[in-house]
Each structure stands twice: as structure tokens, then as C-alpha cells.
Amino acid sequence: MKIALVAILLCLALTARAQDEVIVLSPFEISSARATEKPPIVVKKRADYLLLQISLVNDTREPERRRDEVYATLSGMVTGVPRGSKIELFTEEFTLNPGHYQIPLNDVSEKRDTSRVTLYAKIPLSESDDVGALAEALRSFVRSIRGDGRTEVFTGDLGLSIRNPERYRYDVIQAIAADVKRLREMFGEGFEIVVKGLDARLKWERSSVSEVELYLPFAYEVFPIRGSTVITER
């Protein structure tokens, strides 16, 4: 019973980690919307991590040996992270460590005897950091990896990750409120402005090598107040 409880708690912890941190790889991959749907009010924030996508591919014929070679490579990656570098290895489900690095293998559809795993190396990103230097640190680490057996190591896209983007919800709402205030001043007392969509989930997209744009898919409605006198210039 104790073992089962520990396993359940571990699964919950891994799930929470995956939900709290969001990976943004491409400037054109928005959480679920397209760039054309982005509203005029956005808030830019520095991402929490710079990350590099890594793929391991192995085409050893025997499945067990293929798996062992991939896992030996992953083990070497985990133990090979330079001390003090702050580099972490993770998947979308969990962070790798010496006791937990056996990622499920995915078979490559067009090659029956080939398996692939995808993971990420990430490093913290602060306002004063040199993004180019951090990117080179990640690439240098990947170049140092030695694949076991027939395991090949490939680098993918540089990306960003941000922890709990919903923490910026009220920053976005504050920016929208400031815009509404300005519109009210422009339209005058004879009009009311109603904002819709503030209860939607926050969305985001990558806007630069180190920043993300966060926004809500809101909309304005402007209508005259009943009984008010609207003066129209002729």
C-alpha cells in the first residue's frame, strides 16, 4: 500500500511539472491560436529558460539491445552535465536524473528497426544573461555527448520555456484596462465600452530569442448610453 501511494504521489508531481511549465519552440506556434487572431494588447515577458531540443536515434536491429544503447546514452547525458552549469535535462513529462532517465522509446514509422526519443536541455534565463553565450553552452554540452552503440545524437530547435504563464494574467488585464480607460476618454461620457473574453485562458507566443508575448483573446463592444446626448459635429 505504501509503495502504491508513493507511486501515485510521484505521478502527480510529474504531471504538475508538465502542466506548470510551457515549452515554446517556434515563433509561429501559438498555444492554440494563430498569429492572425492575436489582439492588439499583449504583454512581453522574458522567458524563464532557454532550451535546446535533442533527439536520439538508434537503428540497432535487436529491440532489447537498441533500448539498452539508448538508455546508456541517456545515462551518460545525465551524469555528463557539467557541474555548476545549471543545465537540466527533461521531457514534457519529467526531469531526468541519475535514477530516472528511461524515456519511452518511439519507433520511427518508416524504419521498423529504428527508435527515437526526444528531450530537451534547458538553462535558466535572466534579464542580464547573454542569450548567445547560453545557447552555445547548450550546444557545446550536446556536442560532448557520445552515443552508445548505434545511437546518434541530433540537435533541434532552440526554444524557450516559461513557468506557470497564468501568473501574468493580471498584468495582461491591467494593460487591457489601461487601453479601455483611454478609449473611454476618447469616446466621451455618451458611450460605454464593454470588454469580453477576460475569462479565457491566457495564450502566448514566442516574440524574440528570449521573450514571449502573452495575451487574452478579448474584444471590445462600444455602444451609446441610453438617454445620453451625443453631439455630432457637422
C-alpha positions in Angstrom: 0.0 0.0 0.0 2.9 2.4 0.9 4.6 1.6 -2.4 1.4 2.3 -4.3 0.9 5.6 -2.5 4.5 6.7 -3.3 3.9 5.8 -7.0 0.7 7.9 -7.1 2.4 10.9 -5.5 5.3 10.6 -7.9 2.9 10.6 -10.9 1.1 13.6 -9.5 4.3 15.5 -9.1 5.4 14.7 -12.6 2.1 15.8 -14.0 2.2 19.0 -12.1 5.6 19.8 -13.5 4.4 19.2 -17.1 1.4 21.4 -16.6 3.2 24.3 -14.9 6.0 24.8 -17.4 5.2 25.5 -21.0 7.6 24.9 -23.9 7.6 27.4 -26.8 9.7 26.2 -29.7 8.6 28.1 -32.8 7.8 31.8 -33.2 4.8 30.6 -35.3 3.5 28.0 -32.7 1.0 29.8 -30.5 -0.6 27.9 -27.7 -3.7 27.2 -29.7 -4.3 30.3 -31.8 -2.8 31.6 -35.0 -0.9 34.9 -35.3 -3.9 36.5 -37.2 -6.1 36.0 -34.1 -3.7 37.9 -31.8 -5.4 41.0 -30.2 -3.7 44.5 -30.2 -2.8 44.3 -26.4 0.0 42.0 -25.5 2.5 41.8 -22.6 6.1 40.9 -23.3 8.0 38.9 -20.7 11.4 37.3 -20.5 11.2 33.5 -20.6 12.4 31.6 -17.6 14.6 29.1 -19.6 16.4 28.9 -22.9 16.2 25.3 -24.2 17.6 23.1 -26.9 15.7 20.2 -28.4 17.7 16.9 -28.6 16.8 13.7 -30.5 18.5 10.3 -30.0 18.1 7.9 -32.9 19.2 4.2 -32.8 18.8 1.6 -35.6 20.2 -1.5 -33.9 18.2 -4.5 -35.2 17.6 -6.2 -31.8 15.0 -4.3 -29.8 16.5 -5.1 -26.4 20.0 -4.1 -27.5 18.6 -0.9 -29.2 16.8 0.1 -26.0 20.0 -0.6 -23.8 22.1 1.6 -26.1 19.7 4.5 -26.0 19.4 4.2 -22.2 23.1 4.0 -21.8 23.4 7.2 -23.8 20.7 8.9 -21.7 22.5 7.8 -18.5 25.8 9.3 -19.9 24.0 12.6 -20.7 22.6 12.9 -17.2 25.9 12.2 -15.5 27.8 14.3 -18.0 26.1 17.6 -17.2 29.0 20.0 -16.2 28.9 20.8 -12.5 27.8 24.4 -11.9 26.4 24.8 -15.4 22.7 24.8 -14.3 21.8 22.7 -17.3 18.8 20.4 -16.8 17.6 17.6 -19.0 13.8 17.0 -19.2 11.0 15.7 -21.3 7.4 17.1 -21.5 6.6 14.7 -18.6 9.5 14.8 -16.2 13.0 16.0 -15.3 15.8 13.4 -15.9 18.1 12.4 -13.1 20.5 9.5 -12.4 17.7 7.4 -11.1 15.1 8.3 -13.6 16.1 8.7 -17.2 14.4 5.8 -19.1 12.2 7.7 -21.6 9.7 5.5 -23.5 11.1 4.8 -27.0 9.2 5.8 -30.1 9.5 3.7 -33.2 10.2 5.6 -36.4 7.3 4.7 -38.7 9.2 4.4 -41.9 12.0 2.3 -40.4 10.9 -0.7 -38.5 14.2 -1.3 -36.7 14.7 2.3 -35.6 13.7 4.1 -32.4 13.8 7.7 -31.4 13.5 9.7 -28.2 13.1 13.5 -27.9 14.2 15.5 -24.9 15.4 19.0 -24.0 18.3 20.6 -22.3 17.5 23.9 -20.6 19.3 26.6 -18.8 17.9 29.5 -16.6 17.5 32.8 -18.4 17.7 36.1 -16.6 17.4 39.7 -17.8 21.2 40.2 -17.8 22.2 36.9 -19.5 23.9 36.8 -22.8 21.5 34.6 -24.8 24.1 33.8 -27.4 26.5 32.5 -24.7 23.8 30.4 -23.1 22.9 28.9 -26.5 26.5 28.0 -27.1 26.7 26.4 -23.7 23.7 24.2 -24.5 25.1 23.3 -28.0 28.6 22.6 -26.5 27.1 20.2 -24.0 25.2 18.3 -26.7 28.4 18.1 -28.8 30.1 16.4 -25.9 27.6 13.6 -25.8 28.9 10.2 -27.0 26.2 7.9 -28.3 26.4 4.3 -27.1 26.5 1.7 -29.8 24.5 2.8 -32.9 22.8 5.8 -31.0 23.1 9.1 -32.9 22.6 12.4 -31.2 20.9 15.3 -33.1 20.2 18.9 -32.1 16.9 20.5 -32.9 15.4 24.0 -32.4 16.4 26.5 -29.8 13.3 27.3 -27.8 12.0 28.9 -24.6 10.1 27.7 -21.6 8.1 29.7 -19.1 6.8 28.5 -15.7 3.2 29.0 -14.9 2.3 31.6 -17.6 -1.0 32.2 -15.9 0.8 34.2 -13.2 0.9 37.0 -15.7 -2.9 37.1 -16.3 -3.4 40.3 -14.3 -0.5 42.0 -16.0 -2.4 41.4 -19.2 -5.7 42.5 -17.8 -4.1 45.7 -16.4 -2.8 46.5 -19.8 -6.3 46.0 -21.3 -7.9 48.1 -18.6 -5.4 51.0 -19.4 -6.4 50.8 -23.0 -10.1 50.8 -22.1 -9.6 53.9 -19.9 -8.0 55.7 -22.8 -10.8 54.7 -25.2 -13.4 56.0 -22.7 -11.6 59.3 -22.6 -11.7 59.4 -26.4 -15.3 58.4 -26.9 -16.6 60.6 -24.1 -19.4 60.1 -21.5 -22.0 59.3 -24.0 -20.6 55.8 -24.8 -20.0 52.7 -22.8 -17.2 50.2 -23.5 -17.7 46.6 -22.6 -14.8 44.1 -22.7 -15.4 40.4 -23.4 -13.1 37.4 -23.1 -11.2 38.2 -19.9 -12.3 34.9 -18.5 -10.5 33.0 -21.3 -7.2 31.0 -20.8 -4.1 33.0 -21.3 -2.3 32.5 -24.7 1.3 33.0 -25.6 3.8 33.0 -28.5 7.5 33.5 -28.9 8.3 37.0 -29.9 12.1 37.0 -29.9 15.1 34.8 -29.0 14.4 35.4 -25.3 10.9 36.8 -24.9 7.3 35.6 -25.1 4.2 37.6 -25.7 1.2 36.9 -23.5 -2.4 37.9 -24.3 -6.1 37.2 -23.8 -8.4 36.8 -26.8 -10.6 39.7 -25.7 -12.9 42.0 -27.7 -14.5 45.5 -27.2 -18.1 46.5 -27.6 -18.8 50.2 -27.9 -22.4 51.5 -27.7 -24.2 54.7 -26.8 -25.6 55.0 -23.3 -29.5 55.4 -23.3 -30.7 58.8 -22.5 -27.3 60.4 -23.2 -26.9 63.2 -25.6 -24.3 62.5 -28.3 -23.1 65.7 -30.0 -22.1 65.1 -33.6 -20.1 67.8 -35.4 -21.3 68.7 -38.8 
